[in-house]
Amino acid sequence: MRACLLARARPDFAVDATSGLLHDPAAATLLPLLDRQYGESLPGPIREEARRYRITLWRQARDHLDQAASIAHAFSSIGIEPVFLKGAALIAHYYPEPGLRGAGDVDLLVPRAQVSAAVGALLELGWSAEDGLSAAEIERLMRARHAWQFYKATDEGGDLMCDLHWHPVVRCYSPRVAEMFLEGSEPVAAGERHLRIPCATDLLFHILVHGLQWTWTSPIRWIPDAWFVIGSGAVDWPRLRRLAVEASMTFRVHRALDYLNTRFEAPVPAEALESLAKSPDWEAREQKLLEQTFPLGLVNAARWHGFNFRRLRRFDPAWRDLNPLSGFLSYLSVFLQTKRRRDVPGALWRRVRPKSAA
């Protein structure tokens, strides 16, 4: 990773840094960045694979932006202006060229009040909601989720994926954070396409908190993502702190920035790090849980939901007014999609047991 981002210290640096790259799917995503940095000085097999992968990512990025533009056009006809997150935003504006970063699902944020209309528009475009949920069922789930996934079959037999967000960040349920993303969004031209994306500060916040959120695949891509956004010089560091505090993710943001500054010499101002250095103890405990090996057992799964409910309860008047146990059971019923609270223990056990036995 350092070879991808930092200036070459000696002629053989790239050779030393690429051992095993061709056999590690996560690390292989860095090959186009190495090709950009070292070009012809890369070892032959790695250079050839990097060029092939760079072309593949360029085509993937083109298709990704086309898909985003298609959704934006359909939404505009019903008065919705989505804000595109993650890959679309980074490829369209922050990476030097599209072939340097892959893109998977299309992520877009819409105002909470427009989610039902957005679901209808996606269904009209041929997308299918995960688990076949209707707009009404997704509206019920909005109380305990931040987004919902949609799929669309391709002619090649695969599936395109789209995540419809009403909160921009997983495990962040503050309406104010969503408002800041929407209000601070900016229009960008991506070839003949025009999309709205988060401002540099909001996009960096999104990258940092997702980078330290557990995923089934290695999340190392967050490092170059953050590097290019910070390198744009457009980050408003006080705004970043406001987002971190409002989202109760100060610990995570500080940890990610400190890592970037220490390991990759990212130009993060010392005062920005200092302003983020203090955070509530529970944020650190939650982060430790999120870094556990998944799937979680029953106890840690319950702890995961406990932290998630703590985040949600602050913004849900009904759950806030109930006693903690009743509110927690009500939350689990919504999250696990059960019809009755008494079905919650069985639903939770069914989710954990097959994974634990695997």
Buried (B, 14 or more C-beta within 10 A) or exposed (E): BEBBBBEEEEEEBBBEBBEEBBEEEEBBBBBBBBBBBBEEBBBEEBBEBBBEBBEEBBEBBBEBBBBBBEBBEBBEEEEBBBBBBBBBBBBBBBBEEBBBBBBEBBBBBBBBEBBBBBBEBBBEBEBBBEEEBEBEBBBEBBBBBBBBBBBBEEEEEEEBBBBBBBBBBBBBBBEEBBEBBBEBBBEBEBEEBBBBBBBBBBBBBBBBBBBBBBEEEEBBBBBBBBBBBBBEEBBBBEBBBBBBBBBBBBBBBBBBBBBBBEEBEBEBEEEBBEBBEEBEEEBBEBBEBBEEEEBBEBEBBBBBBBBBBBBBBEBBEEBEEBEEEEBBBBBBBBBBBBEEEEBBBEBBEEBBEEEEEE
